[in-house]
């Protein structure tokens, strides 16, 4: 998914419940597939082996392989007719703007060629990282080892917990994982001073402020709080966050945070493996406009579901007509995303 559950819930100012979470996940899934259909491409990185016919009707140039919908980020191996082709003997194009690469061309100054198999069917075998781009951000680290390839949860530090959400694509070493749920974990710290049941009581004193991150949600007893700033060992928070009830808390209360992530292991063509405590947690980042459109589409779908797809508003253009909620700004956003990230048609030589 190209946006997280938390992104959509914040946009809607919706508190977390099992019912809402399921509805939001469904809307994001639908919006993500809609954006792929609009742009005629998949954006996420996936390791795969794919096969191509050669020669075929598309190959007017015998040194060129068009990848069409199998856009490429990088190549692990390439062979034709069972004969490996060295990396030095082919080019990925367009070299000035890729990835994504939409074709592979043989270096005409080298010894390699396409073809040579018993038949044209699946003559070319290409293993690599397919997708749009592999833009990543290191967001934190594991706080506990992942001892088994069968483990279905990981525990991360505060910065990672603040940066990740349900729907995030995470990489640990060479393995990619999909975050499917979050649960609270004991941070190992306790409230260092009493906290009154007042919205103005926004200073939470802890033993070590560096163990937390801005935008992280913490749980003290049954009240959730959003960290908006950190100064030394004092957390500035928004009280009664996420629909929880404002309450008084005494010094020594345990502090929890949603740092245990339920994950789908070995995702996107990778292999599940063990990982050490302290290993870097790396997040894959979808293109900004794509994320924005998925978020907008999901919010619009959820709003329309609540009103039976009958909600309208003034257009704001000075007239008195009414249009559907997504008739103006959302349509314009779709056009912008297609213009910036849509895969356009090309004309093949024949």
Secondary structure by P-SEA (a helix, b strand, c coil): ccccaaaaaaaacccccaaaaaaaaaaaaaaaaaaaaaaccccbbbbbbbbbbccccccccccccccccccccccccccccccccccccccccccccccccccccccccccccccccccccccccccccccccccccccbbbccccccccccbbbbcaaaaaaccccbbbbcccbbbbbccccccccccccccccccccccccccccccccccccbbbbcccbbbbbcccccccccccccccbbbbbbbccccccccccccccccccccbbbbbbccccbbbbbbccaaaaaaaaaaaaaaaaaaaacccbbbbccccccccccccccaaaaaaaaaaacccbbbbbbcc
